[in-house]
Amino acid sequence: MGTGYKKIAGMGYEFVHLAEFAWFKMEPEEGKFEFNWLDKVIALCTKYNLKVLMCTPSAATPAWHNPLAGGWGVYAIHERNKRAQERIQTRCYHAGKTGWAQVKATDMLSNNGKGEILMGPDHYSWNNWADLLVPDKNTETLAVFDNQFYKGKAAVVKHKVGKGIVTYIGVDTDDSRLEQDVLRGIYTGAGATTENYPPGVYVYWRDGFYVAVNYSSDNYTMNMPGTANIIVGEKILQPGGVLVWNE
């Protein structure tokens, strides 16, 4: 480890940032804190005259911080936790174990690398980041990697926890189509309807109000129930337009 910080300093860098994903190391069990490893890292940074930017470790919660413990709910978890979904709480556990599947390793492909995912009859491409999952007993595999040396390994898994269901999406696809299909299946399985908005059209729900924005170059006619009360804008959402309504 010391060699790495020596190389960082030798490359002319003055700052390093630490611990944004380290909650599971700082608090491996609830109420039990361990900072010896962090003290050693800071000492190494001091030795090589590196200034430390200490980050809050909330970017990834530990496995014991399970939002489903004994409760109800449907949860979707994405490995990079980039896309918070309305009405579905997202969590990302990087403690090496999600609680229902072992994260054996991660992979990042080169710019020219091409990864493939298979979910049912559908194929998806990825190039960014992926967790290689080993499902625990009673964990269902929804999608697998379809090339590279880990072909056949689980990429998306589903597990029942108490009275709820957790789906872990362990890969970041190029066009997010896999994530969209998985989430659509979660919503429909929970009895909720979904919309397939075109690129550039976004709809959010906040405190009883729906807010739609159109960043595309085309008009978009919003699908709204007859009971909808438009507060701002019009049903035909023009480029650059905003529409706010409640139901």
C-alpha positions in Angstrom: 0.0 0.0 0.0 2.8 2.4 0.8 4.3 1.9 -2.6 1.1 3.2 -4.2 1.1 6.5 -2.2 4.8 7.0 -3.0 4.0 6.7 -6.7 1.1 9.1 -6.4 3.4 11.7 -4.8 6.1 10.9 -7.4 3.6 11.8 -10.2 3.3 15.3 -8.8 -0.1 15.0 -7.2 -0.7 16.9 -4.0 -4.1 15.7 -2.8 -5.8 12.4 -2.3 -9.4 11.8 -1.3 -10.3 9.0 1.0 -13.2 6.9 2.5 -16.2 7.8 0.3 -17.0 4.1 -0.1 -15.5 3.0 3.3 -18.5 2.9 5.7 -18.4 -0.9 5.8 -14.7 -0.7 6.9 -15.3 2.1 9.4 -18.4 0.4 10.9 -18.3 -3.3 10.0 -21.1 -4.0 12.5 -23.7 -1.5 13.7 -22.1 0.5 16.6 -18.7 -1.1 16.2 -16.1 1.3 14.7 -12.6 0.5 13.4 -10.3 3.3 12.3 -6.8 1.7 12.7 -6.7 1.1 8.9 -7.6 4.7 8.2 -4.9 6.0 10.6 -2.3 4.0 8.7 -3.4 5.4 5.4 -3.3 9.0 6.7 0.2 8.3 8.1 1.3 7.2 4.7 -0.1 10.3 3.1 1.7 12.4 5.6 4.9 10.6 5.0 4.8 11.4 1.3 3.5 15.0 1.8 0.1 14.2 0.4 -2.8 16.4 1.6 -6.0 14.4 2.5 -9.5 15.3 1.5 -11.6 13.2 3.9 -15.0 12.3 2.3 -18.2 11.3 4.0 -18.6 7.5 3.6 -22.3 7.5 2.7 -21.8 6.8 -1.0 -22.2 3.1 -0.2 -23.9 1.7 2.8 -22.7 -1.5 4.6 -24.6 -4.8 4.4 -25.9 -4.6 8.0 -27.7 -1.3 7.0 -30.4 -3.4 5.3 -33.6 -1.3 4.6 -35.6 -4.5 4.2 -34.9 -6.0 7.6 -38.2 -7.5 8.7 -40.2 -5.1 6.6 -42.3 -4.8 3.4 -41.2 -3.3 0.2 -39.8 -3.6 -3.3 -36.2 -2.4 -3.8 -34.0 -1.9 -6.8 -30.3 -1.7 -6.2 -27.9 -0.5 -8.9 -24.2 -1.2 -8.5 -23.3 2.5 -9.2 -26.4 3.8 -7.6 -26.7 6.5 -10.4 -30.4 6.5 -11.0 -32.7 7.0 -8.0 -36.1 5.7 -9.1 -39.4 7.2 -7.9 -41.2 5.0 -5.4 -38.3 2.5 -5.4 -35.7 3.2 -2.8 -32.2 2.6 -4.1 -29.3 1.3 -2.0 -25.8 0.2 -2.9 -23.9 -2.3 -0.7 -20.1 -2.5 -1.4 -19.2 -4.6 1.6 -18.3 -7.5 -0.7 -21.7 -9.1 0.0 -25.1 -7.8 -0.8 -26.8 -10.0 1.7 -28.1 -12.4 -1.0 -25.2 -12.6 -3.4 -21.5 -12.6 -3.1 -19.7 -9.9 -5.1 -16.6 -11.9 -6.1 -15.0 -9.3 -8.3 -15.7 -6.2 -10.4 -14.6 -5.5 -14.0 -14.1 -2.4 -16.0 -13.6 -2.9 -19.8 -11.3 -0.8 -22.0 -12.8 1.8 -24.3 -12.7 -0.8 -27.1 -14.0 -3.7 -24.9 -17.4 -5.0 -25.5 -19.4 -6.8 -22.8 -22.6 -8.7 -23.4 -25.5 -9.4 -21.0 -28.3 -12.0 -21.6 -31.7 -11.7 -19.9 -34.2 -14.1 -21.3 -34.0 -13.8 -25.1 -32.7 -10.2 -25.0 -29.1 -9.1 -25.4 -27.6 -6.0 -23.9 -24.2 -4.3 -24.2 -22.0 -2.8 -21.4 -18.6 -1.3 -21.3 -18.5 0.6 -18.0 -18.5 -1.3 -14.8 -19.8 -4.7 -13.6 -20.1 -6.8 -10.5 -19.5 -10.6 -10.8 -22.1 -12.1 -8.6 -22.4 -15.5 -7.0 -26.0 -15.9 -5.9 -26.8 -17.3 -2.5 -29.3 -20.1 -2.0 -32.9 -19.1 -2.9 -31.6 -16.1 -4.9 -32.9 -16.0 -8.5 -30.7 -15.0 -11.4 -32.4 -12.7 -13.9 -29.5 -11.9 -16.2 -26.1 -13.3 -16.9 -22.9 -12.2 -18.6 -22.7 -13.6 -22.1 -19.1 -13.2 -23.0 -15.6 -12.5 -21.5 -14.0 -15.2 -19.2 -16.9 -14.9 -16.7 -19.6 -15.9 -19.3 -22.6 -17.4 -17.5 -22.0 -15.5 -14.2 -24.9 -13.7 -12.7 -25.3 -10.0 -13.5 -28.8 -9.3 -12.1 -30.3 -11.2 -9.2 -33.6 -11.2 -7.2 -34.1 -12.3 -3.6 -37.0 -12.4 -1.2 -36.3 -10.7 2.1 -39.0 -11.0 4.7 -42.2 -9.8 2.9 -40.2 -7.8 0.4 -38.2 -8.4 -2.8 -34.8 -7.0 -3.6 -33.4 -6.9 -7.2 -29.7 -6.2 -7.5 -28.5 -4.8 -10.9 -24.8 -5.5 -10.9 -23.9 -3.9 -14.2 -23.9 -0.4 -15.8 -25.0 -0.8 -19.4 -24.2 1.7 -22.1 -27.7 2.7 -23.0 -29.5 1.8 -19.7 -31.8 -0.5 -21.6 -31.2 -3.4 -19.3 -31.8 -1.3 -16.2 -35.0 0.1 -17.7 -36.3 -3.4 -18.6 -35.5 -4.7 -15.1 -37.2 -1.8 -13.4 -40.2 -2.1 -15.7 -40.6 -5.7 -14.6 -40.3 -4.6 -11.0 -43.0 -2.0 -11.4 -45.4 -4.2 -13.3 -44.8 -7.1 -10.9 -45.9 -4.7 -8.1 -49.0 -3.7 -9.9 -47.8 -0.3 -11.1 -48.0 1.1 -14.6 -45.0 2.4 -16.5 -44.4 4.9 -19.3 -41.7 4.7 -21.9 -40.7 8.3 -22.4 -38.5 9.2 -25.4 -34.9 10.5 -24.9 -34.9 13.9 -23.4 -38.3 13.8 -21.7 -38.2 13.4 -17.9 -41.0 13.1 -15.5 -40.7 13.3 -11.7 -43.1 13.0 -8.8 -42.6 15.3 -5.8 -45.0 15.8 -2.8 -48.1 15.1 -4.8 -47.1 16.9 -8.0 -45.9 15.5 -11.3 -43.2 17.6 -13.1 -42.3 17.0 -16.7 -39.5 18.6 -18.7 -38.6 18.3 -22.4 -35.0 18.6 -23.3 -35.5 17.1 -26.8 -36.1 18.9 -30.1 -39.6 17.5 -30.6 -43.1 18.0 -29.1 -44.3 15.3 -26.8 -47.9 14.7 -25.9 -48.1 13.7 -22.2 -50.3 10.7 -21.4 -52.4 12.0 -18.5 -55.6 10.7 -16.9 -58.8 12.7 -17.4 -58.7 13.8 -13.7 -55.4 15.5 -14.1 -55.2 19.1 -13.0 -52.7 21.1 -15.0 -51.0 23.8 -13.0 -48.2 24.9 -15.3 -47.8 24.3 -19.0 -49.8 22.4 -21.5 -50.4 18.7 -22.3 -48.4 19.0 -25.5 -44.9 19.5 -24.1 -42.8 21.7 -26.4 -39.0 21.6 -26.6 -37.6 23.3 -23.5 -41.1 23.2 -21.9 -42.2 22.4 -18.4 -45.5 20.8 -17.3 -46.7 20.5 -13.7 -49.9 18.7 -12.7 -51.5 16.7 -9.9 -54.1 13.9 -10.0 
